[in-house]
Amino acid sequence: MIVLRSVAELRAAVAAARGGQGRIGLVPTMGAFHDGHLSLMRRARELCDCVIVSLFVNPAQFTDPGDLARYPRDEALDATLAESAGADVLFAPEVRDVYPPGFSTHVEVLGVSAPLEGVVRGTGHFRGVATVVTKLFNMAQPDDAFFGQKDAQQALLVRRMVRDLDLPVRIEVCPTIREPDGLAMSSRNVLLLPDDRRRAPALARALTAVVDAVAAGERDATRALGAGAAVLRAAGIELEYFAAVSTDALEPVNVIAGETLIALAARFGRIRLIDNALVDPAVPRA
């Protein structure tokens, strides 16, 4: 695996892979790798001839400077893990290379960026996500790009952006990877205090309670969410949102009649965690 810093170096590597009729896969990340990231890299390795992993802590998507400062960073470890997962290229540019002096162009996806995370983090968060992902697509020119279901709203936004801008990239959304106790893997998990880490798996249990309620025949979204809310109250978790929304537009759902996204966000002191689950009464539970 090679580590590249500049766009020119990356494009040269892509051109060499393309010359060999290779399929290019991109896994965009902000580093602090865990098994969730590595699962995306392994999936890219299965499908692509050249796997590029980008490592860039994007300041444009942080609305809280303290959150940006706290975000865990260990490039040396990340490089070792990426190589072990089959990456060919680790692209780790500096901020000045992604946002050169005088940078003044942004990409904004309206509609799906407004609810859920958009309410809590503001519209600037997803504008930062859309802008950097567009830039990475232009830099790496991938055939396929891989994202995790844990960030369901982000994945939907990227799909919408690719469709609207006719970007020649296939988006694959891969399953959420969880700890043995159910907690969705996140780079922020390592920042949790011990007591918060013990309580955090209640997020997954709350989602399971909603899934179970729907599987048992509950169709009223408020009552289904109530089953999960009881789990969260018992754990003393501070919710930012807990919602049932449509999977295509993230609009609130009153009756769960088709595929529905159950999404939540919670705060543990200064640390925010998100998680979600898909429910569909028409699909038998595995």
Secondary structure as UniProt FT lines:
FT   STRAND          2..4
FT   HELIX           7..19
FT   TURN            20..21
FT   STRAND          24..29
FT   HELIX           35..47
FT   STRAND          50..55
FT   HELIX           59..61
FT   HELIX           65..70
FT   HELIX           75..84
FT   TURN            85..86
FT   STRAND          89..91
FT   HELIX           95..98
FT   TURN            101..102
FT   TURN            110..113
FT   HELIX           117..121
FT   HELIX           123..140
FT   STRAND          144..148
FT   HELIX           149..151
FT   HELIX           152..164
FT   TURN            165..166
FT   STRAND          170..174
FT   TURN            180..181
FT   HELIX           187..191
FT   HELIX           194..199
FT   TURN            200..201
FT   HELIX           202..215
FT   TURN            216..217
FT   HELIX           221..234
FT   TURN            235..236
FT   STRAND          238..246
FT   TURN            247..249
FT   STRAND          260..268
FT   TURN            269..270
FT   STRAND          271..279
FT   TURN            281..282
//
